Amino acid sequence: MPDQDQRPASRRRDSASVGEVIDLVKDYARQETLGPLAGAGRWLSLGAVGSIFLGLGLVFGLVGVLRLLQTETTAFAGAWSWVPYLVVLVVAVATAGLALSRVKKATLGKEPGRGDK
């Protein structure tokens, strides 16, 4: 009869360990999926807000340069009135080129702070 008493106890341990394994797998899946997704969402939202502010700042700065060239200088009066627009266009293209040159595809997928340059 001792075998019958041990059998239900071992079944209870097996079922408890199966339940624990299932809970462990669920917790692991949450940790490995929801954690990185939350980090990526935070990274994307901060990047979007930053790019909006940088874009607005660039537009305001370029309009300021255009107005400065149009109102404070007399060299572009008459037939040369298109030159301030060309100057602002060149500054905008140079700024965009500088920004694009700073983006490196090798570092886009890596986390910062790991010593990779």
C-alpha positions as CSV (number, residue, x, y, z in Angstrom):
1,M,0.0,0.0,0.0
2,P,2.9,2.5,0.4
3,D,3.2,2.5,-3.4
4,Q,-0.3,3.8,-3.7
5,D,0.4,6.6,-1.3
6,Q,3.5,7.7,-3.1
7,R,1.9,7.6,-6.5
8,P,-0.6,10.4,-6.0
9,A,2.1,12.5,-4.3
10,S,4.4,12.1,-7.3
11,R,1.5,12.9,-9.6
12,R,0.8,16.1,-7.6
13,R,4.5,17.0,-7.9
14,D,4.5,16.3,-11.7
15,S,1.4,18.4,-12.2
16,A,2.8,21.2,-10.1
17,S,6.1,21.1,-12.0
18,V,4.3,21.2,-15.3
19,G,2.3,24.2,-14.2
20,E,5.5,25.8,-13.0
21,V,7.1,25.1,-16.3
22,I,4.2,26.7,-18.2
23,D,4.3,29.7,-15.9
24,L,8.0,30.0,-16.4
25,V,7.7,29.8,-20.2
26,K,4.9,32.5,-20.1
27,D,7.0,34.8,-17.9
28,Y,10.1,34.3,-20.2
29,A,8.0,35.0,-23.3
30,R,6.7,38.2,-21.8
31,Q,10.1,39.3,-20.7
32,E,11.7,38.6,-24.1
33,T,8.9,40.2,-26.2
34,L,7.1,42.9,-24.2
35,G,10.3,44.4,-22.7
36,P,12.1,45.0,-26.0
37,L,8.9,46.2,-27.7
38,A,8.3,48.7,-25.0
39,G,11.9,49.9,-25.4
40,A,11.6,50.1,-29.1
41,G,8.3,52.1,-28.8
42,R,10.0,54.5,-26.4
43,W,13.0,54.8,-28.8
44,L,10.7,55.4,-31.8
45,S,8.5,58.0,-30.0
46,L,11.5,60.0,-28.7
47,G,13.1,59.8,-32.2
48,A,9.9,61.1,-33.8
49,V,9.5,64.0,-31.4
50,G,13.2,64.9,-31.8
51,S,12.9,64.8,-35.6
52,I,9.8,67.0,-35.6
53,F,11.6,69.6,-33.4
54,L,14.7,69.5,-35.5
55,G,12.7,69.8,-38.7
56,L,10.7,72.8,-37.3
57,G,14.0,74.4,-36.1
58,L,15.5,73.9,-39.5
59,V,12.5,75.4,-41.3
60,F,12.4,78.4,-39.0
61,G,16.2,78.9,-39.4
62,L,16.1,78.8,-43.2
63,V,13.1,81.2,-43.3
64,G,15.1,83.5,-41.0
65,V,18.1,83.4,-43.3
66,L,15.9,84.1,-46.3
67,R,14.3,87.1,-44.6
68,L,17.7,88.3,-43.4
69,L,19.0,88.2,-47.0
70,Q,15.9,89.8,-48.4
71,T,15.5,92.7,-45.9
72,E,18.9,93.5,-44.6
73,T,21.0,93.4,-47.8
74,T,20.6,95.6,-50.9
75,A,22.9,93.5,-53.0
76,F,20.0,91.2,-54.1
77,A,17.6,93.9,-55.3
78,G,16.0,94.0,-58.7
79,A,17.0,91.3,-61.2
80,W,19.0,89.4,-58.5
81,S,16.0,88.9,-56.1
82,W,16.2,85.1,-56.8
83,V,19.7,84.7,-55.2
84,P,18.5,84.6,-51.6
85,Y,16.3,81.6,-52.5
86,L,19.2,79.9,-54.1
87,V,21.4,80.6,-51.0
88,V,18.7,79.1,-48.7
89,L,18.3,76.1,-51.0
90,V,22.1,75.4,-51.0
91,V,22.2,75.7,-47.2
92,A,19.2,73.3,-46.9
93,V,20.8,70.8,-49.2
94,A,24.2,71.1,-47.4
95,T,22.4,70.5,-44.0
96,A,20.6,67.5,-45.4
97,G,23.8,66.1,-46.8
98,L,25.6,66.6,-43.5
99,A,22.8,64.8,-41.6
100,L,22.8,61.9,-44.1
101,S,26.5,61.5,-43.9
102,R,26.3,61.0,-40.1
103,V,23.9,58.1,-40.5
104,K,25.8,54.8,-40.5
105,K,24.0,51.6,-41.4
106,A,26.4,49.5,-39.4
107,T,25.3,51.1,-36.1
108,L,21.6,51.3,-36.7
109,G,20.9,47.8,-35.3
110,K,23.3,48.0,-32.4
111,E,22.7,49.2,-28.9
112,P,24.7,52.2,-27.7
113,G,27.2,51.9,-25.0
114,R,28.7,48.5,-25.9
115,G,32.0,49.9,-27.1
116,D,31.1,49.7,-30.8
117,K,32.1,52.6,-32.9
